[in-house]
Amino acid sequence: GRIDAHRAAAVALRAGYVKGQVLRQSDLQPLPHALVTAFDHEGEQQGQVTADDDGHYYLALPEGMYNVEASAFGYEPITAHDLSVPADETITLDFQLSGAPAGVLWGQVTNTETGVPISAQILVENTPARTVSDPQTGQYSMALPAGTYTVQVGQNGFRRSTVPEMPISVDQATRLDIALTPAPTILFVDSGRWYYGSKGSYFKYALDEKDYVYDVWDVRSLETDVPVASDLAPYDITVWSSPLDSPGMISAGDVISSYLESGGNLLLTGQDVGYCDSGISGWIWHPYYRDLLKADILGDNAGRSSVIGVPGELMDGISLEMNGSDSAENQYSPDLIDTLDPLDASLIAMYEESGGAALRARGCQSYNAIYLAAGLEGLGDREGRAEVMDRALTW
């Protein structure tokens, strides 16, 4: 990911340019997002650019001779050999790509429990090929070049289904019917974005590992991107990551309150959520912390001991090393918590050396909420985080 600044400057000062358009040979329509790649005579890649929505590309190269290839998924690549690129000049080179020999993948997507057709996204891994099944019939169809593919089918509200090694043969139709298992609709709120502290990849992996399908809400700006109650309302569960902030800090405490009071379910995690929203910081406070999470803050720094599931509770048997080797390693002062009333909430995990690390709140309320007082991204390993996520969402 590093840039060779000297070479970049040298190219910029004495560059030649290749521009053009990539088209479909069959009807001369643009091929958006085709790749145009320049190779030297030793076969080393010297430059690559992606065509825009109209198939146009513009490639800067050091002065020299090149073989320039245009390629796109589903089409036969074409190479222009021995193209001379002088310094300070622009060469025009257009491409017309013909379709590769292909077959058809088709089928129907249904609900495992009811058999009702589902509108779901069907995508082919490591390719741009994707389509959506018809909401009325559940049927889909897509042309694919001959080969073997891994197919994913997903829709929020259902578990993702993955089918490996689907063979596609030239001029043949291959049927693949998929039945999806119902699951909660999920929104993942990544509140770390606005201060460049996102740990979203750790949460996405935990969700993906258990085949959950979810939508993502990035809080990139506090002026424009803080979700409101109506943004959360359509979802059964909201997973909210606050690596170094809190809902109250971004003026979303009322959003949390409204969502829970209307029957939404919440998984909230972050090492300073309690410090900020309980009021002990002295500059932020919101009643949802005590009234709805049923949480009591005991301290701003519980230390850095492992998080251990409470026997008989939903994290029973789980041990998560604080700042584990494949975690975000970002837990500096996780909060120490307790429940306000055992009739409303119960601790589900403890710090090995200090006290409460996570709780679940339900009681006679209309919602379920799980609160991790340490950031899940900084605990344990991938397998452990995925297991916590699965148990939490199942509850």
Buried (B, 14 or more C-beta within 10 A) or exposed (E): EEEEEEEEEEBEEEBBBBBBBBBBBEEEEBBBBBBBBBBBEEEEEBBEBEBBEEBBBEBBBBBBEBBBBBBBBBBEBBEBEEBEBEEEEEBEBBBBBEBBEBBBBBBBBBBBEEEEBBBBBBBBEEBEBEBEBBEEEBEBEBBBBBBEBBBBBBBBBBBBBEEEEBEBEEEEEBEBEBBBEEBBBBBBBBBBBBEEBBBBEBBBBBBBBBBBBBEBBBBEEBEEBBBEBEBBBEBBBBBBBBBBBBBBBBEBBBBBBBBBBEEBBBBBBBBBBBBBBBBBBEEBBBEBBBBBBBBBBBBBEBBBBBBBBBEEBBBEEBBBBBBBEEBBEBBEBBBBBBBBEEEBBBBBBBBBEBBBBBBBBBEEBEBBBBBBBBBBBBBBBBEBBBBBBBBBBEB
